[in-house]
Amino acid sequence: MVSDQVTYDAGQIHGRFGYLRKYLVERLCRDNRILSIGGWTTEIMKEVISKYILER
């Protein structure tokens, strides 16, 4: 995903400050990671629902 690359690059640019909670970069990296994990949940649910519909 593009957002993964952008937040990774931002963390690299800011170095150790990218890991400190008081900086915005850390929050964006953390939030992006959670969103990317949550995004897979949607795909899994679509697959589960489609299998359920096809079985009926």
C-alpha distance matrix in Angstrom:
0.0 3.8 5.5 5.4 6.8 8.9 10.4 11.0 12.7 14.6 15.8 17.0 18.8 20.5 21.5 23.4 23.2 19.5 20.9 23.7 23.6 25.5 22.8 20.0 17.4 18.0 17.7 14.4 13.0 14.8 13.9 10.1 10.8 13.1 11.0 8.3 11.6 13.2 10.8 12.0 15.4 15.4 14.7 17.5 19.8 19.5 20.5 23.3 24.6 24.7 26.6 28.9 29.7 30.3 32.7 34.9
3.8 0.0 3.8 5.4 5.3 6.2 8.7 9.9 10.7 12.3 14.3 15.4 16.5 18.5 20.0 22.2 21.8 18.2 20.2 22.8 22.9 24.3 21.2 18.3 15.7 17.1 17.0 13.3 12.5 15.0 14.1 10.5 12.1 14.6 12.6 10.7 14.3 15.7 13.5 15.3 18.5 18.3 18.0 20.9 22.9 22.6 23.9 26.7 27.7 27.8 29.9 32.2 32.7 33.4 36.0 38.0
5.5 3.8 0.0 3.8 5.4 5.0 6.1 8.3 9.8 10.4 12.1 14.1 15.2 16.4 18.1 19.9 19.1 15.5 17.3 19.6 19.4 20.8 17.9 14.9 12.5 13.7 13.3 9.6 9.1 11.6 10.5 7.0 9.2 11.7 9.9 8.8 12.5 13.8 12.4 14.6 17.4 17.5 17.9 20.6 22.4 22.6 24.2 26.6 27.6 28.2 30.3 32.2 33.0 34.1 36.4 38.3
5.4 5.4 3.8 0.0 3.8 5.5 5.4 6.0 8.5 9.9 10.6 12.2 14.2 15.5 16.4 18.1 17.9 14.2 15.5 18.4 18.6 20.5 17.8 15.4 12.5 12.9 13.1 10.0 8.0 10.4 10.4 6.8 7.5 10.8 10.0 8.1 11.2 13.4 12.4 13.9 16.9 17.8 17.9 20.0 22.3 22.8 23.9 26.2 27.7 28.4 30.1 32.1 33.3 34.2 36.2 38.4
6.8 5.3 5.4 3.8 0.0 3.8 5.6 5.1 6.0 8.5 9.8 10.4 12.1 14.2 15.2 17.5 17.6 14.2 16.2 19.2 20.0 21.6 18.5 16.3 13.0 14.1 15.1 11.9 10.0 13.1 13.5 10.2 11.0 14.5 13.7 11.8 14.8 17.2 15.9 17.2 20.4 21.1 20.9 23.2 25.6 25.8 26.8 29.3 30.8 31.2 32.9 35.2 36.2 36.8 39.0 41.3
8.9 6.2 5.0 5.5 3.8 0.0 3.8 5.4 5.2 6.1 8.6 9.9 10.5 12.3 14.1 16.6 15.9 12.6 15.2 17.7 18.3 19.3 15.9 13.5 10.5 12.5 13.3 9.9 9.0 12.5 12.6 9.8 11.7 14.9 13.9 13.0 16.3 18.1 17.1 19.1 22.0 22.4 22.7 25.2 27.2 27.5 28.8 31.2 32.5 33.0 35.0 37.0 37.9 38.8 41.1 43.1
10.4 8.7 6.1 5.4 5.6 3.8 0.0 3.8 5.4 5.0 6.1 8.6 9.8 10.5 12.1 13.9 13.1 9.6 11.7 14.2 14.7 16.1 13.0 10.8 7.5 8.8 9.8 6.8 5.3 9.0 9.7 7.4 9.1 12.4 12.2 11.8 14.7 16.6 16.4 18.4 20.9 21.8 22.5 24.6 26.5 27.4 28.8 30.8 32.2 33.1 34.9 36.7 37.9 39.0 41.0 43.0
11.0 9.9 8.3 6.0 5.1 5.4 3.8 0.0 3.8 5.4 5.1 6.3 8.7 10.0 10.5 12.6 12.9 9.4 11.3 14.5 15.7 17.5 14.6 13.2 9.5 10.1 12.0 9.8 7.1 10.4 12.1 9.8 10.1 13.8 14.2 13.0 15.4 18.0 17.8 19.2 22.0 23.3 23.5 25.3 27.7 28.5 29.5 31.5 33.3 34.1 35.6 37.6 39.0 39.8 41.7 44.0
12.7 10.7 9.8 8.5 6.0 5.2 5.4 3.8 0.0 3.8 5.4 5.0 6.1 8.6 9.7 12.7 12.8 10.0 12.8 15.7 17.3 18.4 15.0 13.8 10.2 11.9 14.0 11.6 9.9 13.5 15.0 12.7 13.7 17.2 17.3 16.2 18.9 21.3 20.8 22.3 25.3 26.3 26.4 28.5 30.8 31.4 32.4 34.7 36.3 36.9 38.5 40.6 41.8 42.6 44.7 46.9
14.6 12.3 10.4 9.9 8.5 6.1 5.0 5.4 3.8 0.0 3.8 5.4 5.1 6.2 8.5 11.1 10.2 7.5 10.8 13.0 14.4 15.0 11.5 10.2 6.8 9.2 11.4 9.3 8.4 12.1 13.5 12.0 13.6 16.8 17.0 16.7 19.4 21.5 21.3 23.3 25.8 26.8 27.5 29.5 31.5 32.3 33.7 35.7 37.1 38.0 39.8 41.7 42.8 43.9 46.0 48.0
15.8 14.3 12.1 10.6 9.8 8.6 6.1 5.1 5.4 3.8 0.0 3.8 5.5 5.2 6.0 8.0 7.8 4.7 7.5 10.4 12.3 13.5 10.5 10.2 6.5 7.4 10.4 9.4 7.4 10.6 13.0 12.0 12.6 15.9 16.9 16.6 18.7 21.1 21.5 23.1 25.5 27.0 27.7 29.3 31.4 32.6 33.7 35.5 37.2 38.3 39.8 41.6 43.1 44.2 45.9 48.1
17.0 15.4 14.1 12.2 10.4 9.9 8.6 6.3 5.0 5.4 3.8 0.0 3.8 5.5 5.1 8.3 9.3 7.3 10.0 12.9 15.4 16.5 13.6 13.7 10.1 11.0 14.2 13.1 10.9 14.1 16.5 15.1 15.4 18.9 19.9 19.0 21.1 23.8 24.0 25.2 27.9 29.4 29.7 31.3 33.7 34.7 35.6 37.6 39.5 40.3 41.6 43.7 45.1 46.0 47.8 50.1
18.8 16.5 15.2 14.2 12.1 10.5 9.8 8.7 6.1 5.1 5.5 3.8 0.0 3.8 5.5 9.1 9.1 8.0 11.5 13.5 16.0 16.2 12.9 13.0 9.9 11.9 14.9 13.7 12.6 15.9 17.9 16.8 17.8 21.1 21.8 21.3 23.7 26.0 26.0 27.7 30.3 31.5 32.0 33.9 36.1 36.9 38.1 40.1 41.7 42.6 44.2 46.2 47.4 48.4 50.3 52.5
20.5 18.5 16.4 15.5 14.2 12.3 10.5 10.0 8.6 6.2 5.2 5.5 3.8 0.0 3.8 6.4 5.4 5.2 8.7 10.1 12.7 12.7 9.6 10.6 7.9 9.6 12.9 12.5 11.7 14.6 16.9 16.5 17.5 20.4 21.5 21.6 23.7 25.9 26.4 28.2 30.5 31.9 32.7 34.4 36.4 37.6 38.8 40.6 42.2 43.4 44.9 46.7 48.1 49.3 51.1 53.1
21.5 20.0 18.1 16.4 15.2 14.1 12.1 10.5 9.7 8.5 6.0 5.1 5.5 3.8 0.0 3.8 5.4 5.6 7.8 9.9 13.2 13.9 11.6 13.0 10.2 10.6 14.3 14.4 12.7 15.2 18.0 17.7 17.9 20.9 22.5 22.2 23.9 26.5 27.2 28.6 30.8 32.6 33.3 34.6 36.9 38.2 39.2 40.8 42.8 43.9 45.2 47.0 48.6 49.7 51.3 53.5
23.4 22.2 19.9 18.1 17.5 16.6 13.9 12.6 12.7 11.1 8.0 8.3 9.1 6.4 3.8 0.0 3.8 5.3 5.7 7.2 10.9 11.9 10.5 12.8 10.6 9.8 13.6 14.7 13.0 14.6 17.8 18.2 18.0 20.6 22.7 22.8 24.0 26.5 27.7 29.0 31.0 33.0 33.9 35.0 37.1 38.8 39.7 41.1 43.1 44.5 45.6 47.2 49.1 50.3 51.7 53.8
23.2 21.8 19.1 17.9 17.6 15.9 13.1 12.9 12.8 10.2 7.8 9.3 9.1 5.4 5.4 3.8 0.0 3.8 5.3 5.3 8.5 8.7 7.0 9.6 8.0 7.9 11.4 12.7 12.0 13.6 16.4 17.1 17.6 19.9 21.8 22.4 23.8 25.9 27.2 28.9 30.6 32.4 33.7 35.0 36.7 38.4 39.7 41.0 42.7 44.3 45.6 47.1 48.7 50.2 51.7 53.6
19.5 18.2 15.5 14.2 14.2 12.6 9.6 9.4 10.0 7.5 4.7 7.3 8.0 5.2 5.6 5.3 3.8 0.0 3.8 5.8 8.2 9.3 6.9 8.1 5.4 5.0 8.8 9.5 8.3 10.3 13.1 13.5 14.0 16.5 18.2 18.7 20.2 22.3 23.5 25.2 27.1 28.8 30.0 31.3 33.1 34.7 36.0 37.4 39.1 40.5 42.0 43.5 45.1 46.5 48.0 50.0
20.9 20.2 17.3 15.5 16.2 15.2 11.7 11.3 12.8 10.8 7.5 10.0 11.5 8.7 7.8 5.7 5.3 3.8 0.0 3.8 6.4 8.9 8.0 9.7 7.7 5.2 8.7 10.5 8.9 9.5 12.8 13.9 13.5 15.7 18.1 18.6 19.5 21.7 23.3 24.8 26.3 28.5 29.8 30.6 32.4 34.4 35.5 36.6 38.5 40.2 41.3 42.7 44.6 46.0 47.3 49.3
23.7 22.8 19.6 18.4 19.2 17.7 14.2 14.5 15.7 13.0 10.4 12.9 13.5 10.1 9.9 7.2 5.3 5.8 3.8 0.0 3.8 5.6 5.9 8.8 8.4 6.1 8.8 11.5 11.0 11.1 14.0 15.8 15.9 17.4 19.8 21.0 21.8 23.5 25.4 27.2 28.3 30.4 32.0 32.9 34.4 36.5 37.9 38.7 40.4 42.3 43.6 44.7 46.5 48.2 49.5 51.3
23.6 22.9 19.4 18.6 20.0 18.3 14.7 15.7 17.3 14.4 12.3 15.4 16.0 12.7 13.2 10.9 8.5 8.2 6.4 3.8 0.0 3.8 5.5 7.5 8.4 5.8 6.8 10.3 10.6 9.9 12.1 14.6 15.1 15.8 18.1 19.9 20.6 21.8 23.9 26.0 26.7 28.6 30.7 31.5 32.6 34.8 36.5 37.1 38.5 40.7 42.1 42.9 44.7 46.6 47.8 49.4
25.5 24.3 20.8 20.5 21.6 19.3 16.1 17.5 18.4 15.0 13.5 16.5 16.2 12.7 13.9 11.9 8.7 9.3 8.9 5.6 3.8 0.0 3.8 6.7 8.8 7.8 8.5 11.5 12.8 12.7 14.3 16.8 17.8 18.6 20.4 22.5 23.5 24.4 26.4 28.7 29.5 31.1 33.2 34.3 35.3 37.3 39.2 39.9 41.1 43.3 44.9 45.6 47.2 49.3 50.6 52.0
22.8 21.2 17.9 17.8 18.5 15.9 13.0 14.6 15.0 11.5 10.5 13.6 12.9 9.6 11.6 10.5 7.0 6.9 8.0 5.9 5.5 3.8 0.0 3.8 5.5 5.9 7.2 9.2 10.6 11.6 13.0 14.8 16.3 17.7 19.1 20.8 22.4 23.4 24.9 27.3 28.5 29.9 31.8 33.2 34.3 36.0 37.9 39.0 40.2 42.0 43.8 44.8 46.2 48.1 49.7 51.2
20.0 18.3 14.9 15.4 16.3 13.5 10.8 13.2 13.8 10.2 10.2 13.7 13.0 10.6 13.0 12.8 9.6 8.1 9.7 8.8 7.5 6.7 3.8 0.0 3.8 5.5 5.3 6.3 8.7 10.0 10.5 12.1 14.3 15.5 16.3 18.2 20.2 20.9 22.1 24.8 26.0 27.0 29.0 30.7 31.7 33.2 35.2 36.4 37.4 39.2 41.1 42.1 43.3 45.3 47.0 48.4
17.4 15.7 12.5 12.5 13.0 10.5 7.5 9.5 10.2 6.8 6.5 10.1 9.9 7.9 10.2 10.6 8.0 5.4 7.7 8.4 8.4 8.8 5.5 3.8 0.0 3.8 5.5 5.2 6.2 8.6 9.9 10.5 12.3 14.4 15.2 16.4 18.5 19.9 20.7 23.2 24.8 26.0 27.5 29.3 30.6 32.0 33.8 35.2 36.4 38.0 39.8 41.1 42.4 44.0 45.8 47.5
18.0 17.1 13.7 12.9 14.1 12.5 8.8 10.1 11.9 9.2 7.4 11.0 11.9 9.6 10.6 9.8 7.9 5.0 5.2 6.1 5.8 7.8 5.9 5.5 3.8 0.0 3.8 5.5 5.2 6.2 8.6 9.9 10.8 12.5 14.3 15.5 16.9 18.4 19.9 22.0 23.4 25.1 26.7 28.0 29.4 31.2 32.7 33.8 35.3 37.1 38.6 39.8 41.4 43.1 44.6 46.3
17.7 17.0 13.3 13.1 15.1 13.3 9.8 12.0 14.0 11.4 10.4 14.2 14.9 12.9 14.3 13.6 11.4 8.8 8.7 8.8 6.8 8.5 7.2 5.3 5.5 3.8 0.0 3.8 5.5 5.1 5.9 8.3 9.8 10.6 12.0 14.1 15.5 16.3 17.9 20.4 21.4 22.8 24.9 26.2 27.2 29.0 30.9 31.8 33.0 35.0 36.7 37.6 39.1 41.0 42.5 44.0
14.4 13.3 9.6 10.0 11.9 9.9 6.8 9.8 11.6 9.3 9.4 13.1 13.7 12.5 14.4 14.7 12.7 9.5 10.5 11.5 10.3 11.5 9.2 6.3 5.2 5.5 3.8 0.0 3.8 5.4 5.1 5.9 8.5 9.9 10.3 12.0 14.2 15.0 15.9 18.6 20.0 21.1 22.8 24.6 25.7 27.1 29.1 30.4 31.5 33.1 35.0 36.2 37.4 39.2 41.0 42.5
13.0 12.5 9.1 8.0 10.0 9.0 5.3 7.1 9.9 8.4 7.4 10.9 12.6 11.7 12.7 13.0 12.0 8.3 8.9 11.0 10.6 12.8 10.6 8.7 6.2 5.2 5.5 3.8 0.0 3.8 5.6 5.2 6.2 8.8 10.0 10.6 12.5 14.3 15.2 17.3 19.0 20.5 21.9 23.4 25.0 26.5 28.0 29.4 30.9 32.4 34.0 35.4 36.9 38.4 40.0 41.9
14.8 15.0 11.6 10.4 13.1 12.5 9.0 10.4 13.5 12.1 10.6 14.1 15.9 14.6 15.2 14.6 13.6 10.3 9.5 11.1 9.9 12.7 11.6 10.0 8.6 6.2 5.1 5.4 3.8 0.0 3.8 5.5 5.2 6.4 8.7 10.1 10.9 12.5 14.3 16.2 17.4 19.3 21.0 22.0 23.4 25.4 26.9 27.8 29.4 31.2 32.7 33.8 35.5 37.2 38.5 40.3
13.9 14.1 10.5 10.4 13.5 12.6 9.7 12.1 15.0 13.5 13.0 16.5 17.9 16.9 18.0 17.8 16.4 13.1 12.8 14.0 12.1 14.3 13.0 10.5 9.9 8.6 5.9 5.1 5.6 3.8 0.0 3.8 5.4 5.2 6.1 8.6 10.0 10.4 12.1 14.7 15.5 16.9 19.0 20.3 21.3 23.1 25.0 26.0 27.1 29.1 30.8 31.7 33.2 35.1 36.6 38.2
10.1 10.5 7.0 6.8 10.2 9.8 7.4 9.8 12.7 12.0 12.0 15.1 16.8 16.5 17.7 18.2 17.1 13.5 13.9 15.8 14.6 16.8 14.8 12.1 10.5 9.9 8.3 5.9 5.2 5.5 3.8 0.0 3.8 5.4 5.0 6.1 8.6 9.7 10.3 12.8 14.5 15.6 17.1 18.9 20.2 21.6 23.3 24.8 26.0 27.5 29.3 30.7 32.0 33.6 35.3 37.1
10.8 12.1 9.2 7.5 11.0 11.7 9.1 10.1 13.7 13.6 12.6 15.4 17.8 17.5 17.9 18.0 17.6 14.0 13.5 15.9 15.1 17.8 16.3 14.3 12.3 10.8 9.8 8.5 6.2 5.2 5.4 3.8 0.0 3.8 5.5 5.2 6.3 8.6 9.9 11.4 13.1 15.0 16.2 17.4 19.2 20.9 22.1 23.4 25.1 26.7 28.0 29.5 31.2 32.6 34.1 36.0
13.1 14.6 11.7 10.8 14.5 14.9 12.4 13.8 17.2 16.8 15.9 18.9 21.1 20.4 20.9 20.6 19.9 16.5 15.7 17.4 15.8 18.6 17.7 15.5 14.4 12.5 10.6 9.9 8.8 6.4 5.2 5.4 3.8 0.0 3.8 5.5 5.2 6.1 8.5 10.3 11.0 13.1 15.0 15.8 17.0 19.1 20.7 21.4 23.0 25.0 26.4 27.4 29.1 30.9 32.2 33.9
11.0 12.6 9.9 10.0 13.7 13.9 12.2 14.2 17.3 17.0 16.9 19.9 21.8 21.5 22.5 22.7 21.8 18.2 18.1 19.8 18.1 20.4 19.1 16.3 15.2 14.3 12.0 10.3 10.0 8.7 6.1 5.0 5.5 3.8 0.0 3.8 5.4 4.9 5.9 8.8 9.8 10.8 12.9 14.5 15.4 17.0 19.0 20.1 21.2 23.0 24.8 25.9 27.2 29.0 30.7 32.3
8.3 10.7 8.8 8.1 11.8 13.0 11.8 13.0 16.2 16.7 16.6 19.0 21.3 21.6 22.2 22.8 22.4 18.7 18.6 21.0 19.9 22.5 20.8 18.2 16.4 15.5 14.1 12.0 10.6 10.1 8.6 6.1 5.2 5.5 3.8 0.0 3.8 5.4 5.0 6.8 9.1 10.4 11.3 13.0 14.8 16.1 17.5 19.1 20.6 21.9 23.5 25.1 26.5 27.9 29.6 31.5
11.6 14.3 12.5 11.2 14.8 16.3 14.7 15.4 18.9 19.4 18.7 21.1 23.7 23.7 23.9 24.0 23.8 20.2 19.5 21.8 20.6 23.5 22.4 20.2 18.5 16.9 15.5 14.2 12.5 10.9 10.0 8.6 6.3 5.2 5.4 3.8 0.0 3.8 5.4 5.6 7.0 9.6 10.6 11.2 13.1 15.1 16.1 17.1 19.1 20.7 21.9 23.3 25.1 26.5 27.8 29.9
13.2 15.7 13.8 13.4 17.2 18.1 16.6 18.0 21.3 21.5 21.1 23.8 26.0 25.9 26.5 26.5 25.9 22.3 21.7 23.5 21.8 24.4 23.4 20.9 19.9 18.4 16.3 15.0 14.3 12.5 10.4 9.7 8.6 6.1 4.9 5.4 3.8 0.0 3.8 5.4 5.1 7.0 9.3 10.1 10.9 13.1 14.8 15.5 16.9 18.9 20.5 21.4 23.0 24.9 26.3 27.9
10.8 13.5 12.4 12.4 15.9 17.1 16.4 17.8 20.8 21.3 21.5 24.0 26.0 26.4 27.2 27.7 27.2 23.5 23.3 25.4 23.9 26.4 24.9 22.1 20.7 19.9 17.9 15.9 15.2 14.3 12.1 10.3 9.9 8.5 5.9 5.0 5.4 3.8 0.0 3.8 5.3 5.5 7.0 9.0 10.2 11.3 13.2 14.8 15.9 17.2 19.2 20.5 21.7 23.3 25.1 26.9
12.0 15.3 14.6 13.9 17.2 19.1 18.4 19.2 22.3 23.3 23.1 25.2 27.7 28.2 28.6 29.0 28.9 25.2 24.8 27.2 26.0 28.7 27.3 24.8 23.2 22.0 20.4 18.6 17.3 16.2 14.7 12.8 11.4 10.3 8.8 6.8 5.6 5.4 3.8 0.0 3.8 5.3 5.1 6.2 8.6 9.9 10.8 12.4 14.3 15.5 16.8 18.5 20.1 21.3 22.9 25.0
15.4 18.5 17.4 16.9 20.4 22.0 20.9 22.0 25.3 25.8 25.5 27.9 30.3 30.5 30.8 31.0 30.6 27.1 26.3 28.3 26.7 29.5 28.5 26.0 24.8 23.4 21.4 20.0 19.0 17.4 15.5 14.5 13.1 11.0 9.8 9.1 7.0 5.1 5.3 3.8 0.0 3.8 5.4 5.1 6.1 8.6 9.9 10.5 12.2 14.2 15.4 16.4 18.3 20.0 21.2 23.0
15.4 18.3 17.5 17.8 21.1 22.4 21.8 23.3 26.3 26.8 27.0 29.4 31.5 31.9 32.6 33.0 32.4 28.8 28.5 30.4 28.6 31.1 29.9 27.0 26.0 25.1 22.8 21.1 20.5 19.3 16.9 15.6 15.0 13.1 10.8 10.4 9.6 7.0 5.5 5.3 3.8 0.0 3.8 5.4 5.1 6.2 8.7 9.9 10.5 12.2 14.3 15.3 16.4 18.3 20.1 21.5
14.7 18.0 17.9 17.9 20.9 22.7 22.5 23.5 26.4 27.5 27.7 29.7 32.0 32.7 33.3 33.9 33.7 30.0 29.8 32.0 30.7 33.2 31.8 29.0 27.5 26.7 24.9 22.8 21.9 21.0 19.0 17.1 16.2 15.0 12.9 11.3 10.6 9.3 7.0 5.1 5.4 3.8 0.0 3.8 5.4 5.1 6.4 8.7 10.0 10.6 12.5 14.3 15.5 16.6 18.6 20.5
17.5 20.9 20.6 20.0 23.2 25.2 24.6 25.3 28.5 29.5 29.3 31.3 33.9 34.4 34.6 35.0 35.0 31.3 30.6 32.9 31.5 34.3 33.2 30.7 29.3 28.0 26.2 24.6 23.4 22.0 20.3 18.9 17.4 15.8 14.5 13.0 11.2 10.1 9.0 6.2 5.1 5.4 3.8 0.0 3.8 5.4 5.1 6.2 8.6 9.9 10.7 12.4 14.3 15.5 16.7 18.9
19.8 22.9 22.4 22.3 25.6 27.2 26.5 27.7 30.8 31.5 31.4 33.7 36.1 36.4 36.9 37.1 36.7 33.1 32.4 34.4 32.6 35.3 34.3 31.7 30.6 29.4 27.2 25.7 25.0 23.4 21.3 20.2 19.2 17.0 15.4 14.8 13.1 10.9 10.2 8.6 6.1 5.1 5.4 3.8 0.0 3.8 5.4 5.0 6.0 8.4 9.9 10.5 12.2 14.1 15.4 16.9
19.5 22.6 22.6 22.8 25.8 27.5 27.4 28.5 31.4 32.3 32.6 34.7 36.9 37.6 38.2 38.8 38.4 34.7 34.4 36.5 34.8 37.3 36.0 33.2 32.0 31.2 29.0 27.1 26.5 25.4 23.1 21.6 20.9 19.1 17.0 16.1 15.1 13.1 11.3 9.9 8.6 6.2 5.1 5.4 3.8 0.0 3.8 5.5 5.2 6.0 8.6 9.9 10.5 12.1 14.2 15.7
20.5 23.9 24.2 23.9 26.8 28.8 28.8 29.5 32.4 33.7 33.7 35.6 38.1 38.8 39.2 39.7 39.7 36.0 35.5 37.9 36.5 39.2 37.9 35.2 33.8 32.7 30.9 29.1 28.0 26.9 25.0 23.3 22.1 20.7 19.0 17.5 16.1 14.8 13.2 10.8 9.9 8.7 6.4 5.1 5.4 3.8 0.0 3.8 5.5 5.1 6.2 8.6 9.9 10.5 12.3 14.6
23.3 26.7 26.6 26.2 29.3 31.2 30.8 31.5 34.7 35.7 35.5 37.6 40.1 40.6 40.8 41.1 41.0 37.4 36.6 38.7 37.1 39.9 39.0 36.4 35.2 33.8 31.8 30.4 29.4 27.8 26.0 24.8 23.4 21.4 20.1 19.1 17.1 15.5 14.8 12.4 10.5 9.9 8.7 6.2 5.0 5.5 3.8 0.0 3.8 5.5 5.3 6.2 8.7 10.1 10.8 12.9
24.6 27.7 27.6 27.7 30.8 32.5 32.2 33.3 36.3 37.1 37.2 39.5 41.7 42.2 42.8 43.1 42.7 39.1 38.5 40.4 38.5 41.1 40.2 37.4 36.4 35.3 33.0 31.5 30.9 29.4 27.1 26.0 25.1 23.0 21.2 20.6 19.1 16.9 15.9 14.3 12.2 10.5 10.0 8.6 6.0 5.2 5.5 3.8 0.0 3.8 5.5 5.0 6.2 8.6 10.0 11.1
24.7 27.8 28.2 28.4 31.2 33.0 33.1 34.1 36.9 38.0 38.3 40.3 42.6 43.4 43.9 44.5 44.3 40.5 40.2 42.3 40.7 43.3 42.0 39.2 38.0 37.1 35.0 33.1 32.4 31.2 29.1 27.5 26.7 25.0 23.0 21.9 20.7 18.9 17.2 15.5 14.2 12.2 10.6 9.9 8.4 6.0 5.1 5.5 3.8 0.0 3.8 5.4 5.1 6.1 8.6 10.2
26.6 29.9 30.3 30.1 32.9 35.0 34.9 35.6 38.5 39.8 39.8 41.6 44.2 44.9 45.2 45.6 45.6 42.0 41.3 43.6 42.1 44.9 43.8 41.1 39.8 38.6 36.7 35.0 34.0 32.7 30.8 29.3 28.0 26.4 24.8 23.5 21.9 20.5 19.2 16.8 15.4 14.3 12.5 10.7 9.9 8.6 6.2 5.3 5.5 3.8 0.0 3.8 5.5 5.1 6.2 8.9
28.9 32.2 32.2 32.1 35.2 37.0 36.7 37.6 40.6 41.7 41.6 43.7 46.2 46.7 47.0 47.2 47.1 43.5 42.7 44.7 42.9 45.6 44.8 42.1 41.1 39.8 37.6 36.2 35.4 33.8 31.7 30.7 29.5 27.4 25.9 25.1 23.3 21.4 20.5 18.5 16.4 15.3 14.3 12.4 10.5 9.9 8.6 6.2 5.0 5.4 3.8 0.0 3.8 5.5 5.3 6.7
29.7 32.7 33.0 33.3 36.2 37.9 37.9 39.0 41.8 42.8 43.1 45.1 47.4 48.1 48.6 49.1 48.7 45.1 44.6 46.5 44.7 47.2 46.2 43.3 42.4 41.4 39.1 37.4 36.9 35.5 33.2 32.0 31.2 29.1 27.2 26.5 25.1 23.0 21.7 20.1 18.3 16.4 15.5 14.3 12.2 10.5 9.9 8.7 6.2 5.1 5.5 3.8 0.0 3.8 5.5 5.5
30.3 33.4 34.1 34.2 36.8 38.8 39.0 39.8 42.6 43.9 44.2 46.0 48.4 49.3 49.7 50.3 50.2 46.5 46.0 48.2 46.6 49.3 48.1 45.3 44.0 43.1 41.0 39.2 38.4 37.2 35.1 33.6 32.6 30.9 29.0 27.9 26.5 24.9 23.3 21.3 20.0 18.3 16.6 15.5 14.1 12.1 10.5 10.1 8.6 6.1 5.1 5.5 3.8 0.0 3.8 5.5
32.7 36.0 36.4 36.2 39.0 41.1 41.0 41.7 44.7 46.0 45.9 47.8 50.3 51.1 51.3 51.7 51.7 48.0 47.3 49.5 47.8 50.6 49.7 47.0 45.8 44.6 42.5 41.0 40.0 38.5 36.6 35.3 34.1 32.2 30.7 29.6 27.8 26.3 25.1 22.9 21.2 20.1 18.6 16.7 15.4 14.2 12.3 10.8 10.0 8.6 6.2 5.3 5.5 3.8 0.0 3.8
34.9 38.0 38.3 38.4 41.3 43.1 43.0 44.0 46.9 48.0 48.1 50.1 52.5 53.1 53.5 53.8 53.6 50.0 49.3 51.3 49.4 52.0 51.2 48.4 47.5 46.3 44.0 42.5 41.9 40.3 38.2 37.1 36.0 33.9 32.3 31.5 29.9 27.9 26.9 25.0 23.0 21.5 20.5 18.9 16.9 15.7 14.6 12.9 11.1 10.2 8.9 6.7 5.5 5.5 3.8 0.0
